[in-house]
């Protein structure tokens, strides 16, 4: 059964297009290899797919450079001259731009001003004033930021100092409470005011649990 004729047009389906490209590329490379062997020909094929992938075939006895050199020699053209000319043009533009930038820098430093007209000098003066204003604004902003940072540090130090004072007062009151305390000697109402470090009390008061009518006879004062 004979194959139907395929219409040559772009394949819309991306998957089918890629499959067809791979199959036909391999077929072309196979034919090129056969031609190179059968006819002792130098064959070079370069193919770039729609996705940007590069595929090439070079006869085993040749290189890409040799093929290009022979192509230029046969046709009498120079494939690299145009590229070299473009590179030279770009290099010249870069040199001119660098020269102009250096000239502007020197003029902003007050050099090479004799060749400038009055309009150019006024323009340079305006640019310098604008630059100076920008620099001053940036300087003031930097100073303000440093001031705010210093204020924050001072506030933090003041808070730390305040916390330390509170801790000092708290521990000081606790030490006083531990130094002067009430000592129970075993009675219901008998107490002695003394020192917690075991030294002799300054005075002691002793009350009986059931005081008599004459309380003066039962109240004793003891002094060291």
C-alpha positions as CSV (number, residue, x, y, z in Angstrom):
1,X,0.0,0.0,0.0
2,X,1.5,3.3,-1.0
3,X,2.0,6.1,1.5
4,X,-0.1,9.2,1.2
5,X,1.6,12.4,0.2
6,X,2.3,14.6,3.2
7,X,1.5,18.2,2.9
8,X,4.6,20.3,3.7
9,X,3.5,23.0,6.2
10,X,4.2,23.9,9.8
11,X,3.1,21.3,12.3
12,X,0.9,23.0,14.9
13,X,1.2,20.4,17.6
14,X,4.4,21.1,19.5
15,X,4.9,17.4,20.5
16,X,4.4,16.1,16.9
17,X,6.6,18.9,15.6
18,X,9.5,17.9,17.9
19,X,9.1,14.2,17.1
20,X,9.2,14.9,13.4
21,X,12.2,17.1,13.8
22,X,14.1,14.4,15.7
23,X,13.3,11.7,13.1
24,X,14.2,13.8,10.1
25,X,17.3,15.2,11.7
26,X,18.6,11.7,12.3
27,X,17.7,10.8,8.7
28,X,19.6,13.7,7.3
29,X,22.6,13.0,9.5
30,X,22.6,9.4,8.3
31,X,22.5,10.4,4.7
32,X,25.3,12.9,5.3
33,X,27.4,10.1,6.9
34,X,26.8,7.8,4.0
35,X,27.7,10.5,1.5
36,X,30.9,11.3,3.3
37,X,31.9,7.6,3.3
38,X,30.8,6.7,-0.2
39,X,32.0,9.8,-2.0
40,X,34.9,10.8,0.3
41,X,33.2,14.2,0.6
42,X,33.6,16.8,3.4
43,X,30.1,17.3,4.8
44,X,29.1,19.9,7.5
45,X,25.5,20.3,8.7
46,X,24.3,22.7,11.4
47,X,20.8,22.5,12.6
48,X,19.0,24.6,15.3
49,X,15.6,23.4,16.5
50,X,12.7,25.7,17.4
51,X,13.6,25.4,21.1
52,X,17.1,26.7,20.4
53,X,19.1,23.5,20.6
54,X,22.1,23.1,18.3
55,X,22.8,19.9,16.4
56,X,25.6,19.5,13.9
57,X,27.3,16.9,11.8
58,X,30.9,17.1,10.6
59,X,32.7,14.5,8.5
60,X,35.1,12.5,10.6
61,X,38.1,13.7,8.6
62,X,37.3,17.4,9.0
63,X,36.7,20.0,11.6
64,X,34.3,22.9,11.7
65,X,37.1,25.5,11.3
66,X,38.5,23.7,8.3
67,X,35.1,23.7,6.6
68,X,34.6,27.4,7.2
69,X,38.2,28.2,6.1
70,X,37.6,26.3,2.8
71,X,34.3,28.0,2.4
72,X,35.8,31.5,2.7
73,X,38.7,30.5,0.4
74,X,36.4,29.1,-2.3
75,X,34.0,32.1,-2.3
76,X,36.7,34.7,-1.7
77,X,35.0,36.2,1.3
78,X,35.9,36.9,4.9
79,X,33.2,35.7,7.4
80,X,34.9,37.3,10.3
81,X,35.6,40.8,8.8
82,X,32.1,42.0,9.5
83,X,32.3,40.8,13.1
84,X,35.7,42.4,13.5
85,X,34.4,45.7,12.1
86,X,31.5,45.7,14.6
87,X,33.9,45.0,17.4
88,X,36.1,47.9,16.4
89,X,33.1,50.2,16.2
90,X,31.9,49.2,19.7
91,X,35.5,49.6,21.0
92,X,35.7,53.1,19.6
93,X,32.3,54.1,21.1
94,X,33.5,52.8,24.5
95,X,36.7,54.7,24.3
96,X,34.9,58.0,23.4
97,X,32.4,57.5,26.3
98,X,35.3,56.9,28.7
99,X,37.1,60.0,27.4
100,X,34.0,62.2,27.9
101,X,33.5,60.8,31.4
102,X,37.1,61.6,32.4
103,X,36.7,65.1,30.9
104,X,33.5,65.7,33.0
105,X,35.2,64.4,36.1
106,X,38.1,66.8,35.6
107,X,35.7,69.7,35.0
108,X,33.9,69.0,38.2
109,X,37.2,69.2,40.0
110,X,37.8,72.7,38.5
111,X,40.1,71.6,35.7
112,X,40.0,72.2,31.9
113,X,37.4,75.0,32.2
114,X,39.0,77.3,29.7
115,X,37.4,75.7,26.7
116,X,33.8,76.0,28.1
117,X,31.4,78.7,27.0
118,X,29.4,80.8,29.4
119,X,26.3,78.6,28.9
120,X,28.4,75.5,29.6
121,X,29.9,77.0,32.7
122,X,26.4,78.0,34.0
123,X,25.2,74.5,33.3
124,X,28.2,73.0,35.1
125,X,27.6,75.4,38.0
126,X,23.9,74.3,38.2
127,X,24.9,70.6,38.2
128,X,27.4,71.2,40.9
129,X,24.9,73.0,43.1
130,X,22.4,70.2,42.7
131,X,25.0,67.6,43.5
132,X,26.1,69.6,46.6
133,X,22.5,69.9,47.8
134,X,22.0,66.1,47.4
135,X,25.2,65.5,49.3
136,X,24.2,67.8,52.1
137,X,20.7,66.3,52.4
138,X,22.3,62.9,52.6
139,X,24.8,64.1,55.3
140,X,22.0,65.6,57.4
141,X,19.9,62.5,57.1
142,X,22.9,60.4,58.2
143,X,23.5,62.7,61.2
144,X,19.8,62.5,62.2
145,X,19.9,58.7,62.0
146,X,23.0,58.7,64.3
147,X,21.3,61.0,66.7
148,X,18.2,58.8,66.9
149,X,20.4,55.8,67.4
150,X,22.2,57.6,70.3
151,X,18.9,58.5,71.9
152,X,17.8,55.0,71.8
153,X,21.0,53.8,73.4
154,X,20.6,56.5,76.1
155,X,17.0,55.4,76.8
156,X,18.1,51.8,77.1
157,X,20.9,52.7,79.5
158,X,18.5,54.8,81.6
159,X,16.1,51.9,81.8
160,X,18.9,49.5,82.7
161,X,20.0,51.9,85.5
162,X,16.5,52.2,86.8
163,X,16.1,48.5,86.9
164,X,19.4,48.2,88.8
165,X,18.2,50.8,91.4
166,X,15.0,48.9,91.9
167,X,16.9,45.7,92.5
168,X,19.2,47.5,94.9
169,X,16.3,48.9,96.9
170,X,14.6,45.5,96.9
171,X,17.7,43.6,98.1
172,X,18.4,46.4,100.7
173,X,15.0,46.1,102.2
174,X,15.3,42.4,102.4
175,X,18.6,42.6,104.2
176,X,17.2,45.0,106.8
177,X,14.2,42.7,107.4
178,X,16.6,39.7,107.9
179,X,18.9,41.8,110.2
180,X,16.1,42.9,112.7
181,X,13.5,40.2,113.4
182,X,11.2,39.0,116.2
183,X,12.5,36.0,118.2
184,X,10.0,33.7,119.8
185,X,11.2,32.2,123.2
186,X,8.4,29.7,123.5
187,X,5.6,31.6,125.4
188,X,2.4,32.7,124.0
189,X,3.1,36.4,124.6
190,X,6.7,36.3,125.4
191,X,8.8,37.9,122.7
192,X,12.3,39.2,122.5
193,X,13.6,41.9,120.1
194,X,17.1,41.0,119.1
195,X,19.6,40.6,116.3
196,X,19.5,37.8,113.9
197,X,23.3,37.3,114.1
198,X,23.1,36.0,117.7
199,X,24.4,39.1,119.5
200,X,22.9,40.2,122.8
201,X,19.5,42.0,122.6
202,X,19.3,45.6,123.3
203,X,16.3,44.9,125.5
204,X,13.7,42.2,126.1
205,X,10.0,42.3,127.1
206,X,8.4,39.4,128.8
207,X,4.6,39.1,129.2
208,X,2.9,36.4,131.2
209,X,0.1,34.4,129.5
210,X,-2.4,35.3,132.3
211,X,-1.3,38.7,133.7
212,X,-2.4,39.5,137.3
213,X,-4.2,42.6,138.2
214,X,-1.0,44.4,139.1
215,X,0.7,44.3,135.7
216,X,3.6,46.4,136.9
217,X,4.9,43.6,139.1
218,X,4.9,41.1,136.2
219,X,6.5,43.3,133.5
220,X,10.2,43.0,133.5
221,X,12.8,44.9,131.6
222,X,16.2,43.3,130.9
223,X,19.2,45.2,129.7
224,X,22.5,43.8,128.8
